Amino acid sequence: MSRTFAIKAIKAGDTLFKIAEQFYGDGNLWTKIAAANGDILPENLKPGQYITIPN
């Protein structure tokens, strides 16, 4: 059974837009990541924090 998500550790300078570009090739899909991490505020990402990246 394959996983339907990845786990990403936030690094200094990361934004949901940059992470979406990295995982999906389209930064505009940052809302998909935000929706999977309802308790995370995009403007308050902190290094060392972990987020879920849905496939």
Biopython code that builds the backbone (N, CA, C, O; Angstrom):
import numpy as np
from Bio.PDB.StructureBuilder import StructureBuilder

atoms = [
    (1, "MET", "N", (0.844, -1.174, 0.000)),
    (1, "MET", "CA", (0.000, 0.000, 0.000)),
    (1, "MET", "C", (0.892, 1.241, 0.000)),
    (1, "MET", "O", (1.773, 1.366, 0.851)),
    (2, "SER", "N", (0.678, 2.148, -0.931)),
    (2, "SER", "CA", (1.517, 3.342, -1.008)),
    (2, "SER", "C", (0.937, 4.470, -0.167)),
    (2, "SER", "O", (-0.272, 4.558, 0.045)),
    (3, "ARG", "N", (1.833, 5.327, 0.306)),
    (3, "ARG", "CA", (1.388, 6.470, 1.096)),
    (3, "ARG", "C", (0.792, 7.525, 0.176)),
    (3, "ARG", "O", (1.186, 7.662, -0.982)),
    (4, "THR", "N", (-0.145, 8.249, 0.707)),
    (4, "THR", "CA", (-0.778, 9.307, -0.073)),
    (4, "THR", "C", (-0.306, 10.682, 0.378)),
    (4, "THR", "O", (-0.928, 11.697, 0.061)),
    (5, "PHE", "N", (0.799, 10.708, 1.122)),
    (5, "PHE", "CA", (1.328, 11.977, 1.597)),
    (5, "PHE", "C", (2.816, 11.834, 1.894)),
    (5, "PHE", "O", (3.346, 10.727, 1.977)),
    (6, "ALA", "N", (3.470, 12.965, 2.051)),
    (6, "ALA", "CA", (4.864, 13.018, 2.497)),
    (6, "ALA", "C", (4.914, 13.922, 3.717)),
    (6, "ALA", "O", (4.011, 14.728, 3.944)),
    (7, "ILE", "N", (5.961, 13.784, 4.488)),
    (7, "ILE", "CA", (6.183, 14.652, 5.642)),
    (7, "ILE", "C", (7.398, 15.515, 5.314)),
    (7, "ILE", "O", (8.418, 15.011, 4.842)),
    (8, "LYS", "N", (7.285, 16.800, 5.564)),
    (8, "LYS", "CA", (8.377, 17.739, 5.275)),
    (8, "LYS", "C", (8.721, 18.531, 6.520)),
    (8, "LYS", "O", (7.837, 19.050, 7.201)),
    (9, "ALA", "N", (10.002, 18.622, 6.814)),
    (9, "ALA", "CA", (10.488, 19.482, 7.895)),
    (9, "ALA", "C", (10.727, 20.873, 7.313)),
    (9, "ALA", "O", (11.402, 21.021, 6.294)),
    (10, "ILE", "N", (10.178, 21.870, 7.956)),
    (10, "ILE", "CA", (10.341, 23.250, 7.513)),
    (10, "ILE", "C", (11.774, 23.700, 7.776)),
    (10, "ILE", "O", (12.341, 23.430, 8.835)),
    (11, "LYS", "N", (12.353, 24.397, 6.784)),
    (11, "LYS", "CA", (13.679, 24.993, 6.916)),
    (11, "LYS", "C", (13.527, 26.509, 6.868)),
    (11, "LYS", "O", (12.514, 27.021, 6.391)),
    (12, "ALA", "N", (14.523, 27.218, 7.358)),
    (12, "ALA", "CA", (14.502, 28.682, 7.314)),
    (12, "ALA", "C", (14.272, 29.143, 5.873)),
    (12, "ALA", "O", (14.924, 28.652, 4.951)),
    (13, "GLY", "N", (13.362, 30.069, 5.683)),
    (13, "GLY", "CA", (13.077, 30.611, 4.359)),
    (13, "GLY", "C", (11.987, 29.876, 3.601)),
    (13, "GLY", "O", (11.545, 30.351, 2.555)),
    (14, "ASP", "N", (11.538, 28.724, 4.100)),
    (14, "ASP", "CA", (10.463, 27.986, 3.431)),
    (14, "ASP", "C", (9.152, 28.758, 3.488)),
    (14, "ASP", "O", (8.841, 29.410, 4.485)),
    (15, "THR", "N", (8.399, 28.672, 2.414)),
    (15, "THR", "CA", (7.019, 29.157, 2.375)),
    (15, "THR", "C", (6.189, 28.041, 1.766)),
    (15, "THR", "O", (6.732, 27.150, 1.113)),
    (16, "LEU", "N", (4.889, 28.076, 1.970)),
    (16, "LEU", "CA", (4.042, 27.051, 1.358)),
    (16, "LEU", "C", (4.121, 27.143, -0.160)),
    (16, "LEU", "O", (4.049, 26.119, -0.840)),
    (17, "PHE", "N", (4.268, 28.346, -0.703)),
    (17, "PHE", "CA", (4.409, 28.519, -2.151)),
    (17, "PHE", "C", (5.662, 27.796, -2.652)),
    (17, "PHE", "O", (5.599, 27.050, -3.629)),
    (18, "LYS", "N", (6.797, 28.013, -1.986)),
    (18, "LYS", "CA", (8.053, 27.362, -2.390)),
    (18, "LYS", "C", (7.967, 25.846, -2.256)),
    (18, "LYS", "O", (8.474, 25.113, -3.106)),
    (19, "ILE", "N", (7.327, 25.380, -1.194)),
    (19, "ILE", "CA", (7.189, 23.938, -0.978)),
    (19, "ILE", "C", (6.297, 23.331, -2.058)),
    (19, "ILE", "O", (6.585, 22.244, -2.560)),
    (20, "ALA", "N", (5.221, 24.020, -2.418)),
    (20, "ALA", "CA", (4.342, 23.536, -3.491)),
    (20, "ALA", "C", (5.099, 23.482, -4.815)),
    (20, "ALA", "O", (4.910, 22.545, -5.592)),
    (21, "GLU", "N", (5.946, 24.463, -5.084)),
    (21, "GLU", "CA", (6.771, 24.425, -6.300)),
    (21, "GLU", "C", (7.674, 23.197, -6.289)),
    (21, "GLU", "O", (7.835, 22.526, -7.309)),
    (22, "GLN", "N", (8.261, 22.908, -5.130)),
    (22, "GLN", "CA", (9.178, 21.779, -4.998)),
    (22, "GLN", "C", (8.461, 20.446, -5.205)),
    (22, "GLN", "O", (8.965, 19.580, -5.921)),
    (23, "PHE", "N", (7.298, 20.272, -4.589)),
    (23, "PHE", "CA", (6.608, 18.984, -4.628)),
    (23, "PHE", "C", (5.690, 18.814, -5.834)),
    (23, "PHE", "O", (5.546, 17.705, -6.347)),
    (24, "TYR", "N", (5.071, 19.897, -6.291)),
    (24, "TYR", "CA", (4.077, 19.800, -7.364)),
    (24, "TYR", "C", (4.502, 20.478, -8.659)),
    (24, "TYR", "O", (3.875, 20.277, -9.699)),
    (25, "GLY", "N", (5.561, 21.278, -8.604)),
    (25, "GLY", "CA", (5.961, 22.029, -9.786)),
    (25, "GLY", "C", (5.099, 23.253, -10.032)),
    (25, "GLY", "O", (5.197, 23.876, -11.089)),
    (26, "ASP", "N", (4.254, 23.607, -9.068)),
    (26, "ASP", "CA", (3.349, 24.753, -9.205)),
    (26, "ASP", "C", (3.100, 25.362, -7.827)),
    (26, "ASP", "O", (2.393, 24.784, -7.002)),
    (27, "GLY", "N", (3.679, 26.515, -7.592)),
    (27, "GLY", "CA", (3.526, 27.179, -6.306)),
    (27, "GLY", "C", (2.103, 27.547, -5.960)),
    (27, "GLY", "O", (1.759, 27.688, -4.787)),
    (28, "ASN", "N", (1.268, 27.704, -6.983)),
    (28, "ASN", "CA", (-0.128, 28.069, -6.738)),
    (28, "ASN", "C", (-0.918, 26.964, -6.050)),
    (28, "ASN", "O", (-2.043, 27.193, -5.607)),
    (29, "LEU", "N", (-0.348, 25.781, -5.957)),
    (29, "LEU", "CA", (-1.016, 24.675, -5.268)),
    (29, "LEU", "C", (-0.723, 24.675, -3.770)),
    (29, "LEU", "O", (-0.990, 23.686, -3.087)),
    (30, "TRP", "N", (-0.173, 25.780, -3.252)),
    (30, "TRP", "CA", (0.123, 25.879, -1.821)),
    (30, "TRP", "C", (-1.128, 25.683, -0.982)),
    (30, "TRP", "O", (-1.033, 25.238, 0.162)),
    (31, "THR", "N", (-2.304, 26.006, -1.523)),
    (31, "THR", "CA", (-3.551, 25.858, -0.764)),
    (31, "THR", "C", (-3.853, 24.390, -0.474)),
    (31, "THR", "O", (-4.502, 24.074, 0.523)),
    (32, "LYS", "N", (-3.383, 23.495, -1.343)),
    (32, "LYS", "CA", (-3.554, 22.053, -1.112)),
    (32, "LYS", "C", (-2.786, 21.632, 0.144)),
    (32, "LYS", "O", (-3.271, 20.823, 0.935)),
    (33, "ILE", "N", (-1.600, 22.183, 0.314)),
    (33, "ILE", "CA", (-0.793, 21.897, 1.500)),
    (33, "ILE", "C", (-1.437, 22.529, 2.727)),
    (33, "ILE", "O", (-1.523, 21.901, 3.782)),
    (34, "ALA", "N", (-1.889, 23.773, 2.585)),
    (34, "ALA", "CA", (-2.536, 24.470, 3.706)),
    (34, "ALA", "C", (-3.762, 23.702, 4.180)),
    (34, "ALA", "O", (-3.988, 23.579, 5.384)),
    (35, "ALA", "N", (-4.559, 23.182, 3.244)),
    (35, "ALA", "CA", (-5.775, 22.447, 3.602)),
    (35, "ALA", "C", (-5.448, 21.161, 4.364)),
    (35, "ALA", "O", (-6.213, 20.745, 5.233)),
    (36, "ALA", "N", (-4.317, 20.534, 4.043)),
    (36, "ALA", "CA", (-3.922, 19.293, 4.713)),
    (36, "ALA", "C", (-3.318, 19.549, 6.094)),
    (36, "ALA", "O", (-3.107, 18.619, 6.872)),
    (37, "ASN", "N", (-3.045, 20.812, 6.384)),
    (37, "ASN", "CA", (-2.409, 21.200, 7.645)),
    (37, "ASN", "C", (-3.201, 22.333, 8.275)),
    (37, "ASN", "O", (-2.677, 23.427, 8.484)),
    (38, "GLY", "N", (-4.455, 22.068, 8.574)),
    (38, "GLY", "CA", (-5.371, 23.092, 9.048)),
    (38, "GLY", "C", (-4.905, 23.873, 10.256)),
    (38, "GLY", "O", (-5.321, 25.017, 10.445)),
    (39, "ASP", "N", (-4.051, 23.284, 11.078)),
    (39, "ASP", "CA", (-3.593, 23.972, 12.287)),
    (39, "ASP", "C", (-2.356, 24.833, 12.043)),
    (39, "ASP", "O", (-1.856, 25.467, 12.972)),
    (40, "ILE", "N", (-1.857, 24.865, 10.809)),
    (40, "ILE", "CA", (-0.659, 25.628, 10.462)),
    (40, "ILE", "C", (-1.064, 26.935, 9.784)),
    (40, "ILE", "O", (-1.868, 26.934, 8.851)),
    (41, "LEU", "N", (-0.511, 28.035, 10.251)),
    (41, "LEU", "CA", (-0.725, 29.321, 9.592)),
    (41, "LEU", "C", (0.439, 29.555, 8.630)),
    (41, "LEU", "O", (1.594, 29.556, 9.056)),
    (42, "PRO", "N", (0.153, 29.755, 7.331)),
    (42, "PRO", "CA", (1.231, 29.901, 6.348)),
    (42, "PRO", "C", (2.251, 30.978, 6.707)),
    (42, "PRO", "O", (3.437, 30.829, 6.410)),
    (43, "GLU", "N", (1.807, 32.049, 7.336)),
    (43, "GLU", "CA", (2.727, 33.140, 7.666)),
    (43, "GLU", "C", (3.543, 32.865, 8.932)),
    (43, "GLU", "O", (4.416, 33.655, 9.289)),
    (44, "ASN", "N", (3.264, 31.755, 9.609)),
    (44, "ASN", "CA", (3.970, 31.438, 10.856)),
    (44, "ASN", "C", (4.758, 30.134, 10.790)),
    (44, "ASN", "O", (4.943, 29.480, 11.816)),
    (45, "LEU", "N", (5.225, 29.742, 9.607)),
    (45, "LEU", "CA", (6.041, 28.528, 9.503)),
    (45, "LEU", "C", (7.345, 28.741, 10.259)),
    (45, "LEU", "O", (7.967, 29.799, 10.167)),
    (46, "LYS", "N", (7.748, 27.723, 11.005)),
    (46, "LYS", "CA", (8.967, 27.822, 11.808)),
    (46, "LYS", "C", (9.897, 26.655, 11.485)),
    (46, "LYS", "O", (9.442, 25.520, 11.344)),
    (47, "PRO", "N", (11.205, 26.930, 11.368)),
    (47, "PRO", "CA", (12.156, 25.843, 11.130)),
    (47, "PRO", "C", (12.001, 24.749, 12.186)),
    (47, "PRO", "O", (11.847, 25.024, 13.376)),
    (48, "GLY", "N", (12.045, 23.499, 11.713)),
    (48, "GLY", "CA", (11.895, 22.349, 12.603)),
    (48, "GLY", "C", (10.468, 21.847, 12.710)),
    (48, "GLY", "O", (10.233, 20.741, 13.196)),
    (49, "GLN", "N", (9.518, 22.646, 12.265)),
    (49, "GLN", "CA", (8.107, 22.247, 12.263)),
    (49, "GLN", "C", (7.915, 21.222, 11.142)),
    (49, "GLN", "O", (8.596, 21.288, 10.119)),
    (50, "TYR", "N", (7.002, 20.286, 11.329)),
    (50, "TYR", "CA", (6.707, 19.277, 10.308)),
    (50, "TYR", "C", (5.326, 19.515, 9.737)),
    (50, "TYR", "O", (4.382, 19.820, 10.466)),
    (51, "ILE", "N", (5.214, 19.372, 8.409)),
    (51, "ILE", "CA", (3.918, 19.502, 7.749)),
    (51, "ILE", "C", (3.692, 18.296, 6.847)),
    (51, "ILE", "O", (4.634, 17.620, 6.435)),
    (52, "THR", "N", (2.440, 18.048, 6.557)),
    (52, "THR", "CA", (2.037, 16.972, 5.658)),
    (52, "THR", "C", (1.902, 17.533, 4.248)),
    (52, "THR", "O", (1.317, 18.597, 4.049)),
    (53, "ILE", "N", (2.445, 16.817, 3.278)),
    (53, "ILE", "CA", (2.328, 17.192, 1.871)),
    (53, "ILE", "C", (1.476, 16.116, 1.198)),
    (53, "ILE", "O", (1.958, 15.006, 0.973)),
    (54, "PRO", "N", (0.212, 16.426, 0.872)),
    (54, "PRO", "CA", (-0.625, 15.414, 0.219)),
    (54, "PRO", "C", (-0.169, 15.171, -1.224)),
    (54, "PRO", "O", (0.352, 16.076, -1.877)),
    (55, "ASN", "N", (-0.367, 13.952, -1.712)),
    (55, "ASN", "CA", (-0.029, 13.636, -3.110)),
    (55, "ASN", "C", (-1.078, 14.158, -4.045)),
    (55, "ASN", "O", (-0.963, 13.986, -5.259)),
]
sb = StructureBuilder()
sb.init_structure("model")
sb.init_model(0)
sb.init_chain("A")
sb.init_seg("    ")
for serial, (resi, resn, name, xyz) in enumerate(atoms, 1):
    if name == "N":
        sb.init_residue(resn, " ", resi, " ")
    sb.init_atom(name, np.array(xyz, "f"), 0.0, 1.0, " ", f" {name:<3s}", serial, name[0])
structure = sb.get_structure()
